[in-house]
């Protein structure tokens, strides 16, 4: 009887232990079952411009929201808008300007967050050219990425504020590498560039002056885009993606050096180039991210002025209602 009792007691303990183990395993499995998301970016994700996204990935911010995010490169911001609008991706990256162009083409997307209060584009010139105003570019050569890119539109905006047009300047569409290489080789007086290109030019030996386009023309920073349908039917998903990405931006703003170390773990091709990445992040902090009262929030007045410029310059045919272009419901939370 004693043996039977002892065996019965051991069996109960084994059953309890097994049950507990199964419960723990089930809990771990539930925690590690992540919703897989395709996040469409306008260019390859290994560019320093996408630092907030890569840091959010490296630090597990998306994972903590229950998401497994796969980054895929599109062919520019308008292409991203088309894919997101068509439902081929639930979320995408572009510029705050992009919904203006997208809506004019019937693409139902909105900006759900803007990463900074500044413009992504700056006017970068050679220090010895002593360019203190876009007015001094008359008759000079300036490089841009492409004639359909926001760097080009930002340059046109800056020129318009000093009474110049594209016909007064020799604007060269030089592509993602040529835009800064031609400038570095002094084949151009200036470039309408982003911090990544500015640092590339500096690393190649260029001595530069940087004039923020905001001083003359308030184009926008990078933005997160979502479709009207996803915003309506799955706002919780958009909230998670926006919150995680903005955490990545805040990390860069708080400590560019520490953010660089994290970034290089996610994008190991930059190992040994930490100083370059840190400088790039510092330029983003200074010219793009800084000054936003609520991280991610769209400035409606700025967007309105920008849309008027796009219409006046026949980039789009007519204005769309501003509320069709953005929503701030996912920021400040």
Secondary structure, DSSP 8 states (H G I E B T S, - for coil): -HHHHHHHHHHHHHHHHHHHHHHHHHHHHHHH--EEEEEEESS-TTSGGGHHHHHHHHTTHHHHTTEEEEEEE-SSHHHHHHHHHTTS-SEEEEETTHHHHHHHTT--EEEEEES-SS-S-EEEEEGGG---SGGGGTT-EEEES-TTSHHHHHHHHHHHTTT--GGGSEEEE-HHHHHHHHHHTTSSSEEEE-HHHHHHHHHTT--EEEEEGGGT-----EEEEEEHHHHHH-HHHHHHHHHHHHHHHHHHHH-HHHHHHHHHHHSGGGTT-HHHHHHHHHHHIIIIITT-SSTB---HHHHHHHHHHHHHTTSSSS---GGGTB--TTS--
